[in-house]
Amino acid sequence: MRRAPRLHRWPHAVGRVEIRCGSGTYMRSIARDIGKRLGVGGISARLVRTAYGPLTIESATSCGA
């Protein structure tokens, strides 16, 4: 099920967006397209994958553990 991107905050022309997507989704292209749609340009400065299939960031352990 696809959902629209959710904007979390927008300070100083920097936004945080959460997107649920499937494999083959180009996140940097989405950032570019959002910026183009807003008329301001857009880049992706940071990407965090919070889940991959049954694996989640909450259940992850650090390399030092």
DSSP file (Angstrom, degrees, kcal/mol; ACC not computed):
  #  RESIDUE AA STRUCTURE BP1 BP2  ACC     N-H-->O    O-->H-N    N-H-->O    O-->H-N    TCO  KAPPA ALPHA  PHI   PSI    X-CA   Y-CA   Z-CA
    1    1 A M              0   0    0      0, 0.0     2,-0.3     0, 0.0    19,-0.0   0.000 360.0 360.0 360.0 123.5    0.0    0.0    0.0
    2    2 A R        -     0   0    0     19,-0.0     2,-0.3    20,-0.0    19,-0.1  -0.703 360.0-171.4 -91.7 139.9    1.5    3.3   -1.1
    3    3 A R        -     0   0    0     17,-0.5    17,-0.2    -2,-0.3     3,-0.1  -0.895  30.6 -98.6-124.2 157.8    1.1    6.4    1.0
    4    4 A A        -     0   0    0     -2,-0.3    16,-0.1     1,-0.1    -1,-0.0  -0.421  52.5 -90.3 -69.5 148.8    1.9   10.0    0.3
    5    5 A P        -     0   0    0      0, 0.0     2,-0.5     0, 0.0    14,-0.2  -0.298  40.6-135.7 -57.2 146.0    5.2   11.3    1.8
    6    6 A R  E     -A   18   0A   0     12,-2.0    12,-2.0    -3,-0.1     2,-0.5  -0.938   7.7-141.8-112.0 120.1    4.7   12.8    5.3
    7    7 A L  E     -A   17   0A   0     -2,-0.5    10,-0.2    10,-0.2     3,-0.1  -0.695  19.0-179.3 -82.5 123.9    6.5   16.1    6.1
    8    8 A H  E     -     0   0A   0      8,-3.6     2,-0.3    -2,-0.5    -1,-0.2   0.868  61.6 -11.5 -93.0 -42.5    7.8   16.1    9.6
    9    9 A R  E     -A   16   0A   0      7,-0.6     7,-1.4     2,-0.1    -1,-0.3  -0.983  44.9-161.3-155.6 162.9    9.4   19.5   10.0
   10   10 A W        +     0   0    0     -2,-0.3     3,-0.5     5,-0.2     2,-0.4  -0.335  26.2 157.9-146.5  58.2   10.4   22.5    7.9
   11   11 A P  S >  S-     0   0    0      0, 0.0     3,-1.7     0, 0.0    -2,-0.1  -0.713  73.4  -8.9 -88.7 137.3   12.9   24.8    9.6
   12   12 A H  T 3  S-     0   0    0     -2,-0.4     3,-0.1     1,-0.3     0, 0.0   0.852 128.2 -55.5  51.5  44.9   15.2   27.0    7.5
   13   13 A A  T 3  S+     0   0    0     -3,-0.5     2,-0.5     1,-0.2    -1,-0.3   0.739 111.7 119.7  61.7  25.6   14.2   25.5    4.2
   14   14 A V    <   -     0   0    0     -3,-1.7     2,-0.3     2,-0.0    -1,-0.2  -0.987  43.4-168.9-119.4 127.7   15.2   22.0    5.4
   15   15 A G        -     0   0    0     -2,-0.5     2,-0.5    -5,-0.2    -5,-0.2  -0.845  17.1-147.7-116.9 153.3   12.5   19.3    5.5
   16   16 A R  E     -A    9   0A   0     -7,-1.4    -8,-3.6    -2,-0.3    -7,-0.6  -0.986  23.3-175.2-116.8 123.7   12.3   15.8    7.0
   17   17 A V  E     -A    7   0A   0     -2,-0.5     2,-0.5   -10,-0.2   -10,-0.2  -0.957  16.3-153.8-125.0 136.7   10.2   13.4    5.0
   18   18 A E  E     -A    6   0A   0    -12,-2.0   -12,-2.0    -2,-0.4     2,-0.4  -0.945  18.5-178.3-108.9 127.7    9.2    9.9    5.8
   19   19 A I        -     0   0    0     -2,-0.5     2,-0.6   -14,-0.2   -15,-0.1  -0.991  19.1-153.6-130.0 128.4    8.4    7.7    2.8
   20   20 A R        +     0   0    0     -2,-0.4   -17,-0.5   -17,-0.2     2,-0.3  -0.892  37.2 152.7 -95.5 125.5    7.3    4.0    2.8
   21   21 A C        -     0   0    0     -2,-0.6     2,-0.1   -19,-0.1     3,-0.1  -0.917  38.2-116.4-148.2 170.1    8.3    2.5   -0.5
   22   22 A G    >   -     0   0    0     -2,-0.3     3,-1.1     1,-0.2   -20,-0.0  -0.421  52.7 -64.3-101.2-179.8    9.2   -0.8   -2.2
   23   23 A S  T 3  S+     0   0    0      1,-0.2    -1,-0.2    -2,-0.1     3,-0.1  -0.308 117.4  39.7 -64.4 150.5   12.4   -1.9   -3.8
   24   24 A G  T 3  S+     0   0    0      1,-0.3     2,-0.5    -3,-0.1    -1,-0.2   0.479  78.8 135.6  88.3   3.0   13.5    0.1   -6.9
   25   25 A T    <   -     0   0    0     -3,-1.1     2,-1.0     1,-0.0    -1,-0.3  -0.735  48.9-144.6 -86.0 128.5   12.5    3.4   -5.4
   26   26 A Y     >  -     0   0    0     -2,-0.5     4,-1.5     1,-0.2     3,-0.4  -0.801  14.0-171.8 -96.0  99.9   15.0    6.1   -6.1
   27   27 A M  H  > S+     0   0    0     -2,-1.0     4,-2.2     1,-0.2    -1,-0.2   0.863  82.9  54.8 -63.5 -38.9   14.9    8.3   -3.0
   28   28 A R  H  > S+     0   0    0      1,-0.2     4,-2.1     2,-0.2    -1,-0.2   0.857 106.3  53.2 -65.3 -32.4   17.2   11.0   -4.3
   29   29 A S  H  > S+     0   0    0     -3,-0.4     4,-2.6     2,-0.2    -1,-0.2   0.872 106.8  52.3 -67.3 -36.4   14.9   11.4   -7.4
   30   30 A I  H  X S+     0   0    0     -4,-1.5     4,-2.6     2,-0.2    -2,-0.2   0.919 108.5  50.3 -65.3 -42.8   12.0   11.9   -5.0
   31   31 A A  H  X S+     0   0    0     -4,-2.2     4,-2.2     1,-0.2    -2,-0.2   0.921 112.2  48.0 -59.7 -43.9   13.9   14.7   -3.2
   32   32 A R  H  X S+     0   0    0     -4,-2.1     4,-2.4     1,-0.2    -2,-0.2   0.918 112.5  48.5 -61.6 -44.3   14.6   16.3   -6.5
   33   33 A D  H  X S+     0   0    0     -4,-2.6     4,-2.4     2,-0.2    -2,-0.2   0.872 109.8  51.2 -67.2 -37.6   11.0   16.0   -7.6
   34   34 A I  H  X S+     0   0    0     -4,-2.6     4,-2.0     2,-0.2    -1,-0.2   0.938 112.2  47.3 -64.2 -45.7    9.7   17.4   -4.4
   35   35 A G  H  X>S+     0   0    0     -4,-2.2     5,-2.4     1,-0.2     6,-1.3   0.898 112.1  49.9 -61.3 -41.0   12.0   20.4   -4.7
   36   36 A K  H ><5S+     0   0    0     -4,-2.4     3,-0.5     1,-0.2    -1,-0.2   0.912 109.7  50.8 -63.5 -42.4   11.0   20.9   -8.3
   37   37 A R  H 3<5S+     0   0    0     -4,-2.4    -1,-0.2     1,-0.2    -2,-0.2   0.854 112.8  46.1 -64.3 -34.8    7.3   20.8   -7.4
   38   38 A L  H 3<5S-     0   0    0     -4,-2.0    -1,-0.2    -5,-0.2    -2,-0.2   0.596 111.7-123.4 -82.9 -11.0    7.9   23.4   -4.7
   39   39 A G  T <<5S+     0   0    0     -4,-0.9    -3,-0.2    -3,-0.5    -2,-0.1   0.744  88.9  93.0  78.0  23.6    9.9   25.5   -7.1
   40   40 A V  S   <S-     0   0    0     -5,-2.4    -4,-0.2    -6,-0.2    -5,-0.1   0.447  87.3-114.0-126.1  -3.4   13.0   25.6   -4.9
   41   41 A G        -     0   0    0     -6,-1.3     2,-0.3    -9,-0.1    -1,-0.1   0.001  31.6-135.6  80.0 161.8   15.2   22.7   -6.0
   42   42 A G        +     0   0    0     -7,-0.1     2,-0.3    -3,-0.0    -6,-0.1  -0.974  20.7 179.9-159.4 141.7   15.9   19.7   -3.7
   43   43 A I        -     0   0    0     -2,-0.3     2,-0.6   -12,-0.1   -14,-0.0  -0.906  28.6-124.5-133.5 163.9   18.6   17.5   -2.5
   44   44 A S        +     0   0    0     -2,-0.3     3,-0.1     1,-0.1   -16,-0.1  -0.940  28.2 171.8-110.7 109.3   18.9   14.5   -0.2
   45   45 A A  S    S+     0   0    0     -2,-0.6     2,-0.3     1,-0.3    -1,-0.1   0.725  70.1  17.3 -87.9 -23.9   21.5   15.2    2.5
   46   46 A R        -     0   0    0      2,-0.0     2,-0.4     0, 0.0    -1,-0.3  -0.978  59.6-168.5-153.4 133.4   20.8   12.2    4.6
   47   47 A L        -     0   0    0     -2,-0.3     2,-0.4    -3,-0.1    -3,-0.0  -0.985   5.0-174.4-122.4 135.4   19.0    8.9    4.0
   48   48 A V        -     0   0    0     -2,-0.4     2,-0.7     0, 0.0    -2,-0.0  -0.977  14.7-151.4-129.6 118.8   18.1    6.4    6.8
   49   49 A R        -     0   0    0     -2,-0.4     3,-0.1     1,-0.2    -2,-0.0  -0.807  15.1-179.4 -87.2 115.7   16.6    3.1    6.0
   50   50 A T        +     0   0    0     -2,-0.7     7,-2.7     1,-0.2     8,-0.3   0.608  64.4  15.2 -93.6 -13.1   14.5    2.2    9.1
   51   51 A A  E     -B   56   0B   0      5,-0.3     2,-0.3     6,-0.1     5,-0.2  -0.987  47.9-173.5-157.7 150.5   13.3   -1.2    7.9
   52   52 A Y  E >  S-B   55   0B   0      3,-2.6     3,-2.0    -2,-0.3    -3,-0.0  -0.836  72.3 -53.6-145.1 104.4   14.0   -3.8    5.3
   53   53 A G  T 3  S-     0   0    0     -2,-0.3    -1,-0.1     1,-0.3     0, 0.0  -0.467 125.2 -13.5  59.9-128.7   11.5   -6.6    5.2
   54   54 A P  T 3  S+     0   0    0      0, 0.0     2,-0.4     0, 0.0    -1,-0.3   0.571 118.3  96.9 -81.0  -7.8   11.2   -8.0    8.7
   55   55 A L  E <   -B   52   0B   0     -3,-2.0    -3,-2.6     3,-0.0     2,-0.3  -0.666  54.4-175.5 -85.9 133.9   14.3   -6.2    9.9
   56   56 A T  E     -B   51   0B   0     -2,-0.4     3,-0.5    -5,-0.2     4,-0.3  -0.888  37.5-121.9-127.3 158.3   13.8   -2.8   11.7
   57   57 A I  S >  S+     0   0    0     -7,-2.7     3,-0.9    -2,-0.3    -6,-0.1   0.815 111.9  61.3 -66.6 -30.1   16.2   -0.2   13.0
   58   58 A E  T 3  S+     0   0    0     -8,-0.3    -1,-0.2     1,-0.2    -7,-0.1   0.822 106.3  45.1 -66.6 -30.3   14.6   -0.6   16.5
   59   59 A S  T 3  S+     0   0    0     -3,-0.5    -1,-0.2     2,-0.1    -2,-0.2   0.423  92.9 109.5 -93.8   2.2   15.7   -4.3   16.6
   60   60 A A    <   -     0   0    0     -3,-0.9     2,-0.3    -4,-0.3    -3,-0.0  -0.391  56.7-146.1 -76.7 153.5   19.3   -3.5   15.3
   61   61 A T        -     0   0    0     -2,-0.1     2,-0.1     1,-0.0    -2,-0.1  -0.886  22.3-110.2-114.8 153.1   22.4   -3.8   17.4
   62   62 A S    >   -     0   0    0     -2,-0.3     3,-1.5     1,-0.1    -1,-0.0  -0.351  26.9-111.9 -77.8 162.4   25.4   -1.5   17.1
   63   63 A C  T 3  S+     0   0    0      1,-0.3    -1,-0.1     2,-0.1    -2,-0.0   0.770 117.7  56.7 -64.3 -25.9   28.7   -2.8   15.7
   64   64 A G  T 3         0   0    0      1,-0.2    -1,-0.3     0, 0.0    -2,-0.0   0.482 360.0 360.0 -84.3  -3.0   30.2   -2.3   19.2
   65   65 A A    <         0   0    0     -3,-1.5    -1,-0.2     0, 0.0    -2,-0.1   0.473 360.0 360.0 -79.5 360.0   27.7   -4.6   20.9
